[in-house]
Structure formats: structure tokens, C-alpha cells
Amino acid sequence: MQYAYVVSNTFDATHTSWFPARCTLLHGHRFTVRVTAMFEELDNGVVRGVDQLEERVAGLCAELDDRDLSEMIPGDEHTLNRIAAYLWERLAREFKTLYEVEVCDGKAACGAILKL
């Protein structure tokens, strides 16, 4: 049986983006990151491996916290989907059962990268 486990964390950062138009100037957001991974094993009723996922997501959010995303994430566009893709690339190296990475900007806008 597989178990989905969701980890959530936040970071504050600045960025610019061509879309939407309100994001073309450097400005900041509090970003919320939600990462879902699938796990198969329970260890005394707890999904095995979630501690490492929680620590890694917290570490990535700490790296991005209080930074300009143009200095941290390659490319010209720092949309929510691009930020999610960056986090996916970093997490997928360690977590082969990664299922979804979602990034929201606090204004009900979200971007996600899903495993198909």
C-alpha cells in the first residue's frame, strides 16, 4: 500500500516575472511550498522516510528565504511554476517517489509540477 505524505513550509523572497503584469517590478512574497511524496512502508504507524523529506524541504526553503530568486534560480522567469520546477529538480535527486511540488504566493495563486 502507498501512503501520500505532504510537507509544507514557507519562505520570503523577492522576484520579478513577466506574468502577471503586476509582477514585472522587483517585489516580494511569502511563498508557501507543499511537497507530496509517496511512501510504501510504515514503521510503528509512522511513514518511514518523512523526516528526511521534512528536513530537506525546510533546508531548501531556508536557502531561498530573504533572497532575490533571480540570484538563486537559473533562468529569466521566476514564475510560480518555475520555482516549483526548481524545487522539484532539487528534491527528485533524493526522493524517487516525489509526486507533486506546489508553490503559492499568498494571493491564492499557485503553480505546481506533478509526476505523470
NORKAKA-V181009 format. One record per residue. N is the residue number from 1. RES is the residue in one letter. PHI is phi in radians with two decimals (999 if undefined). D_CENTER is the distance of its C-alpha to the mean C-alpha in whole Angstrom. Layout:
n = <N N>
res = <RES RES>
phi = <PHI PHI>
d_center = <D_CENTER D_CENTER>
This chain:
n = <1 2 3 4 5 6 7 8 9 10 11 12 13 14 15 16 17 18 19 20 21 22 23 24 25 26 27 28 29 30 31 32 33 34 35 36 37 38 39 40 41 42 43 44 45 46 47 48 49 50 51 52 53 54 55 56 57 58 59 60 61 62 63 64 65 66 67 68 69 70 71 72 73 74 75 76 77 78 79 80 81 82 83 84 85 86 87 88 89 90 91 92 93 94 95 96 97 98 99 100 101 102 103 104 105 106 107 108 109 110 111 112 113 114 115 116>
res = <M Q Y A Y V V S N T F D A T H T S W F P A R C T L L H G H R F T V R V T A M F E E L D N G V V R G V D Q L E E R V A G L C A E L D D R D L S E M I P G D E H T L N R I A A Y L W E R L A R E F K T L Y E V E V C D G K A A C G A I L K L>
phi = <999 -1.81 -2.13 -1.54 -2.21 -1.94 -1.96 -2.24 -2.72 -2.32 -2.68 -1.88 -2.71 -1.80 -2.86 -2.25 -2.74 -1.36 -2.41 -1.31 -1.00 -1.18 -1.79 -1.31 -1.72 -1.02 -2.75 -2.07 -2.47 -1.69 -1.66 -1.91 -1.95 -2.16 -2.08 -2.02 -2.30 -1.77 -2.27 -1.91 -2.00 -1.86 -2.15 0.97 1.48 -1.99 -1.16 -1.31 1.82 -1.25 -1.05 -1.15 -1.11 -1.05 -1.12 -1.20 -1.12 -1.08 -1.13 -1.14 -1.12 -1.13 -1.08 -1.56 -1.10 1.05 -2.11 -1.57 -1.09 -1.17 -1.53 -1.84 -1.98 -1.06 1.82 -1.58 -1.80 -2.15 -1.31 -1.06 -1.14 -1.17 -1.12 -1.08 -1.12 -1.06 -1.14 -1.01 -1.00 -1.23 -1.38 -1.14 -1.10 -1.84 -2.10 -1.22 -1.76 -1.02 -2.00 -2.67 -2.22 -2.14 -2.21 -2.10 -1.83 1.49 -2.06 1.22 -1.59 -2.41 -2.29 -2.44 -2.11 -2.02 -1.43 -1.82>
d_center = <26 22 20 16 14 11 9 8 8 9 10 13 13 15 15 18 17 20 19 20 23 22 19 22 23 21 19 16 14 12 9 8 4 6 6 10 12 16 18 22 24 25 26 28 26 23 21 21 18 16 16 15 12 12 13 11 7 10 11 8 8 12 12 10 12 15 15 16 13 16 17 14 12 15 17 18 16 13 12 9 10 10 7 5 8 8 5 7 10 9 9 11 14 14 13 16 15 11 12 9 5 6 5 9 11 14 16 15 14 11 9 8 9 11 14 17>
